[in-house]
Every structure is written in C-alpha cells, then in structure tokens.
Amino acid sequence: MTEENYWLVCHTKPRCEKKFAALMKAEKFEHYLALVESVRRYKLQTKRFQKPLFPGYVFVQVPIEHKTRIYQQDLLARAIIVTDVPKFLRQLADVKAIVASGFQLSLMPLLTKGRRAKILGGPLHGLEGIIDNPSNPQGIILSVDVLQQGLHVRVPASQLQPLA
C-alpha cells in the first residue's frame, strides 16, 4: 500500500454499484466496476443490459486525505482496505482482461479443501459439511464425530456455498 493512497474494496448497498462508480468518477478517484452483459428474454422482447460481475462491490483507489468522500452519499455498507496491493492489482488486471475478452463467464464460489460448505438446493438443502476435493469438487463430507466416520455426499459444485 502506498503511503498516500488506499485501495479499497467498497461493499455497496444493494443495487447501488453503478451509482457509487459514478460518484467515484465525479470525484476523479481511480475505480473499477466489473460489468458483464446480461440478456433477459421476455414473451415479446429481448433486453440487454450491463450487470455487475461481483454484485455489491466496486474497487477504488482513494487518497488518504479524501477517504471520507466515499461516504458522502448513502451508497456504501462498508469499505475494506486491501492489504496485499501487488497481489490485488495482479488479480484485478486478470479480471479486467477476462471481462474485456468477451468470453462468457460466471461467478463461482472458491471451494478449497477442508473448508466448510452448505448445500444450496435439493432434498439436502441446508446441510453443512467439508469440501471433498478442491481441484474437482464433487460433494461434501458430512461428519459423524461420535463414530469417527464421515459420509461423502455427491453434490454438484454449483450447489455448494462456502462458509466463513
């Protein structure tokens, strides 16, 4: 982190990402809101619009002395200071390249071995367990501690939500 600027991950209030990005542009703060095209098909028409890739988040570089200006409108829930700026900037450059490429993409939760996860749908909705294999997650392991046993349940990765 430079001594004169912060990089912040700004968590906006619901559906305020574009308004917040417009505020950052008006303040002349460097910022990035990743937008992807979305298509909605209705009975009589098709609508195309831009939606945030990361709903609720805008990345902003703010001079320390102007940090309070990000709160001037009631658009933010919180701002998180980026601590590993070089890593963040590399990942941000990767995101920008992928978005600019035009390739179809979707947001996926990061599934890592040993991380707790919850099943999002189906008859096992709400059950929690441990991710089985992060390189090819195929389910979770439910623990039966008293028996020192686990039950491996095959569930598509798209149905798993990582827990903190």
N, C-alpha and C positions, 0 to 999 in steps of 0.2 A: 504494500500500500504506500502510495506516495504521501509525503508529509502534508501536501496542500489539497489533496483530493481523496474522496472516498468513492469506492464502487459500492453501490447498494443494490440489493435485491428488494424491490419495493412490492409488497403484497397489497394490492388494491382492494377496495371494497368490491362486492360483486358487480360485474358488468361495467367497471369504470376504467379498464385498461386504456382504451383509446383516448378518453378524456384526460387521463393522467399523462399519457405520452404527449398529447397536445400541449398540456401545461409545461412539460419539460422542454418541448420545442420552443415555446414562447419565452421561457427563462434562459434559453440557449445552453441548456445542460446536455451533455452527450448522453444519449439513451438508446435503448433498443427494445422494441416490442416485436417479437416474432409473430408474424401474421401468415396464415395459410388460407388458401381459397377453400370455401365450403360451398356445396351445391345442395339446394333443397328442391325437391320436385313435389309440386302440388298438382291437384287434379287438372288445372287448366294452364299452368305455367311453371317455369323453372326459374329459380332465383339463385344468383351467385353473389357471394359476399365474402369478406375477409374476416376471419375469426382468429383470436389469439391461440398460438400453438401451446403456450403454457397459461391456461386460464388463471387470471388473477395476479400475474407477475409482469413487471417491467424492470429492466436493468438500467441503472442510472449512475453516471459519474457526476459527483457533486463537490464543488469546492467546500471545504470545511466551514468557512465563514458564512456560507449560504445554505447550509443543511436545513435550517428551519423553513426555508421557502418551499420545500417539497410538501409541507403540511398546510400551505396557505388555503387550499380548498379541501373540503372534507371528502377526499377521494382515497386516502390511504388507511389501511388497517394497521400496518407496521412496516418498518424498514430494517433490513438485516444487513449488517456490514460484512462485506466479502473480506475474508482474512487471507486467503491464498490467491492474490490477484493474478500472478502469472498463469496459474492453472485455470482460473476462471476465464481469463482472456483467451486462452487456447480453446477452451470448450465453447466460449461464445463465438469465436471465429468459425469453429466447426458447425455450430448451429446456423450461423449466417450462410455458410456455404451450402449446407443441405437445403435450407429454405429457398435460397436463390436458384438452386439446381432445377427446381420444378418437379423433382421426383415426388411421388406420392409417399406420404409419411404419416405415422400416427404415434401418439404418445403412449409409452409403455412404462409401467412401474419397474423400478430397478429391483430385481429379485436376486438376493445373494444368499449363499449357503448359510444356514444357521439362523437366518432372520425369520422372525415370526410373521405369519401372514394369515389373512382371513379369507374364507371362501365367500365370493360375492353373489353367487346365484345357485339355483337348483335346489334339490332336496337337502343339501348340506350347507345352505346359506347360513353364514354367521359362525361356522366352526372355525377354530383357530388351531394352527399347527406351525411346524417348522419347514421352510423350503427344502425340498429334497436335493435338487441338483441345479445350481445356478446357471450352468452352461446350457442346459436343456431342461428347464423346469417342467416336470410332468405332474406335479402334485405337491402335497404336503404330508408331513409325518405327524400324526396325532399321538401324543404321549399318554401312556398308561403307566405312570410312575410307580405305583404300588407293585406292579409286576415287572418293572424294569424292561418294558416292551414298548414298541411303537407300532402304529398301524399306518402303512403307506396308502394314501388315497390318491388315485389318479384323477387330477382335475386340470383342465386346460389353463395355461399360464394367464390367459386373458381373464380368467375368473378368480385370480388371486390378487389380493390387495396387501402390499407390505405394511406392517405395523411398525410403529416407532420403537 
